[in-house]
Amino acid sequence: MTKPVLLVTNQVPPDRAGALAELNQTEAIKLAIYDGKQHHGSAGLEDPGVPFIRRGQKAIYRLAASGRYRAVIATSAGRVALPAAYLGARRAGVPFIYWTGIWHQVATPAHLAAAPLVRWIESHADAVIAYGPHVADYVKSHGAKNVHIAPQPVDVQFWSQPGRAAAWRQQLGEPSLIIGVAGRSGVEKGVGVAIKAWQRCGLAAQGAILAISGDDDGHAEQPSVRFLGALSGGQMRDLYAAADIWLVPSLATRVFREPWGLVVNEAMLQGTAVIASDAVGAAAGGLISDGTTGLIVKAGDEAALAAAIQSLDRDPALREKLAAAGLQAASGYDYKAWSAGCSAALESVSAGRSSC
């Protein structure tokens, strides 16, 4: 019987479970889940739906070194887990693969202190799995070789099902135009920038509204700005369908730069035109091509964001063109594409299921 691949991670958010299930079906994996800092907007699943065990970070070395796995894949999270997984794989004499979405240096004291070790692992891993070309370029600049792209996926079947746009439009008072944005606490999601751009673009006077899902982050209620609170997946799908334009105005901070931004995929799959900042991974990584599948503006530039909103309001044909192209592009970012990227990395080090 072929040994499984050990995949070391700190959590499995709901949007990743389907991708891991696809990879398990293709390659046979076992997750080693350890406690760590939350890096996603949603909490990790208690049961990820694939074989798993829970271990402390210090126990990862013994697990990776056990000889029970044909390869070890580890993410960039955790203080101890990454080097423990690397050393354990080396002890067992099996390939080590680094999986990362980082495309800038996080500037906290702890991350800066760990940077030399992480860069050493990047350059000595047998293969690297990257979220997109923006991440691939970053790790290659540190000497990484044999880099493979596993594009950030969503459940394409779910997010492309027709949303109930009419229900949201009625609830929001039948506005002339709906601009959507998703946010949570913290400045990095750029909700404050979106609100200021909204005020600058002057569309409220024409009966348009800005609809914000997630928490309000302390921003004051305004007649043309609606805070909708936390929404379920189905509610978000309906809101994407109702929106004419979706904003992803994320900011780069000392401790954060959007690795991808799955709301881009989700909105595109509902046929909604997307405007994103250049601090969004989906923009840097190529899903959003400026002027083709969406619009890209400089992060934090309220005037540029307002102008982009105005341009799509004035040109419905362009809006529809971007939305159609975005839908086609996002349809390819599915679980099979992600799993294929991971399989390519495993095959490249003779650890793929088909080569064992």
N, C-alpha and C positions, 0 to 999 in steps of 0.2 A: 504494500500500500504506500502511495506517495506521501511523504511527509508534508504537513501544511506549512504555510508561510506565517511567521509571527509578525503581527503588525502592532506596534507599540504606540498608544495614543492616550491622551488624558481624558477624553470624553467622546461620545458619539452623539452629536446633535441630530434632531429628527431629519433634517434635510440631507444628512449623509448616510442614513441607514440603507436606503435603496441602492446607493452606489456600492457600499460594502457587500450587500447581498449579491449584487451582480459579480463583484470580484470573487466572492467566496464560491459562487457557482462555477466560475471559470478556472480559478487557481487553487481553491481550498485554503482558507486563511483561518487563523485564530487570533483574536484580539487580546492584547494585554492592556487593560485599562487601569490607569493609576489616577489618583487625585491630583488636581492641579488647578491653576488659575483658569477662570472662565474666559474664553476668547470668542465666544459666539453669543448672539442675542438670545438664544434659547438654551435651556439646561440640557445636559446630556441624558440620554435614555437609560433607564435601569436595565432594560433588556434590548440590546442593539439588533437582535434578530439573526445573529450569526454566532458561531462558537466563540466564547470569551471567558476570560478569567479576570479577576481584579487582584492587583498586587500593588504594594508600595513601591515607590521609585527605586529604593535601594535593592529590591528583590528582582528588578529587571535584569541585572547582570546574570544572575544564576539561571534565570529562565532562558535568556538568549544563548547562554553557553551550554545549555542542557543537551544539545545534540538532537533534540526532538523536532527541529524545524530545518527546512531546506534553505531558508533565507530569512533575514530580519529586515523589516521596514520600520523606521521610527520617524515621528514628526519632530518639529522644532520646539515643541512646548516642553516645560519641565526643567527643573534645575539639575537633576541628576539622571533622569531617564534616558536622555539622548546619549551622553557618553557611556552610560551603563549598557545600553543596547549595542552601541558600536563595539565596545570592548568584549561584550559577551559573544557577539557574532564572530569576532576575530578569534576568540578562545575556541569556539566550536568549529572554526574553519569553514564558515558558510558566508555567502555574500551579504554585505550590508548595504541597504538602500535608504537614502535620506529623502524624506518627503516634506516639502516646504512650500509655503505661500508667501514668505518674507521677501520683500523687494526694496527694503531700506534698513539702515541700521537703527534699531530702537535705542534711544539715547538715555535710558535710565542707568544709574551707576552699576546695577547688577548686570544689565545686558552688555554694557560696555566692557565690564570686567570679563564676561564670558565670551566676548566676540572672538578673541584669538583661538579659543578651543573650537567654537562653532565653525569658524572658517577652516580650521585644520580638518575637521570632520567633513565639511563640504568638499574639500580638495582630495580627501583620501577615501571617500565613499566609493564603492564599486559602481554605483549608479545613483542618479538623483532624479526624483519625480517632482516636477514643478507645476504650479497652477496654470501657468501660461508663459509666453515668451518673455514677458517683463521679469518674471521670477527667474527664468532660465538665464537671461542676460546677467542678472545680479549674481547668481551663484557662479557662473562662468568667470565673472570678473575676479572671483576669489580662487580660481584654479580648478573649479569643478569640471569634471569630464564625464562623458557618457550621460548626458542630461536628456530626459524624456519629458514630454508635456502630457499631462493628464488633465484635460480641460475641466474647469469647475462646472459640475452638472446640477441640474434640478430634475424633479420628476416631470418630464416633458408631457407625459400623458395627462397628469393632473392639471398642470398650469395652462395647458393649451385647450382644455375643455371650455366651451363657451361660458363666459361669466354672465351673471345676471346684472347687467349694467343698469337696466331700468329701475330696479329697486333702489340703488344708491342715488341715482339722479333724482328720484322722487324724494328720497329722504333728505337730500341736500337742497331741495327747493327748486329743482329744474334750472340750474345755472346755465348761462350761455357757454361756459367753458369750465372744465374741471382740471386743475393742475394738482397732481398728487405728489406726496413725498413721504417717506418713512423715516422715523427717527426714534432715538432713545436718549436717555440722559447722557450728557457729555457733549462737548463742542464738536467732536470729530465727525459726527454725521452731518453737520452743516445745516441743521434746521434753521438756525438763526440767520444764516446767509440766505437761505431760501425765502424767509419771511421778508427780509430787507429787499431782496430782488423783486419779490412780489409787490411790495409797496412802490418800488420804482417803476414797474412796468405799466401801471395805471389801468390794468384790466378790470379791477374791482368796479370801476364806474360803469363798465359795460355788462355787469351782472355775472362776472366770472368769480370763482372761489379757489382758494388754496386749501386742499384737504390733507390733513396730517394724521397719519396713523402712528400708533405708539404713544409714549408719554409726551407731555407738552414741554418738558424741560424748563419749566418756569416762565415760558413766554406768555404774554398777556393775550387774552381773548380779543379778537377783532371781528367785526361783522362779516368780513369776507374771508376770514381764516377760521377753519373748522378743525378742532382737535377731536379726533375720533377714538382715541384710546387704543388699547391693545386689541388686535383683531385676529380671528382664527384664519387658518389657511383659506377656507372657503370664502370668508368675508374679504380677505385681501384679493383673491382672484376676481371677485365681483367688482371691487374698487378699481383694480387695474383696468378692467373692461369698461368701467364708466369714465375713467380719466381720459382726457384728450392728450395730455402730456404728463410724463412722469419724470420727476427730478431726482437725481442722485448727487447732491452737492457736497460730498464728503471732503474733509480737510485733512491735510497732513499735519500731525503734531509731533512733539518730541517722542511720544510713546506709541504712536499709531499711524499707520497708513493702510487704507482699505485693501486687504489682500485680493478681494475680488468684488463682492457686492452682488449677491444672488438675486436681489430685487431687480437688477437689470435683466437677467434671464427671465424672471417671472413676468415682469411688465411687457417685455418684448413678445412673450408667448401669448399674451392677450391682445396683440396687435396694437400696442400703445407706443407712441413715439417717445424716445428717452433722450434727456439732456443730462449729461454727467460731467463731473469735474475731472481734471487730469490726475487727481489723487485717487481715483477709483481704479482698482485692478482690472475690471472688465474693460475699461477704456485703454489703459496701458497695455493690456493683454490682447487686444484686438477684436473682442466681440463688438465693441462700439468702434466703428470706423467713422471719423468725423465727416459729416455730409453724405454718408452712404447708409449706415445703419442707425445713426443717431447724431447728436451734436455733442461736442466736447468743449468745455470752457475752462479757463484757468481757475484753480481752486481758490475760493475766497473772494473772487472778483464779482461783486454784486451787480455792477453795471453790465458786465459781459453776460451774466446769467439772465438778467432782465432783458437784454437785447435778444438773446436766444429764444426766450419765451415769446417775446413780441414777434420775432420772425416766423415762428410756427403758428402763432395766432393769425397773422396776416396772410399766410400761405398754406391753406389747407391741403393743397396738392402735394407740397413738399412734406407736410406732416404725414400724409397717407403713404407717400413713397418711402420715407424713413421707417414707418411702422411696418410696412410690408417686407422691406429688406431685413429689418430687425427680427421679425418673426421667422423668416427663413433661416437666418444665421443662428438664432437661439435654438432652433429645432435640432441642430446638430450637437448641442452641448448636453447630451443625455448620459445615462448611467453606463451604457455600452461603450461610449467614447472614452469615458474616464477609465473604465476597467481595461480597455484596450491599451491605453497609455501605460497603466501599471504593468500589464502583461508584457508590453514591449521592454520595459525596464528589467523585468525578471528574465525574459528570454535573452536579453543582452549579456547577462551574467550566468547563463546556462542554468537558471533556477526556475524557469517557467514550467508549468505542469506538463506541457507537451514535449519538453526536452528532457524530462526526468524519467 
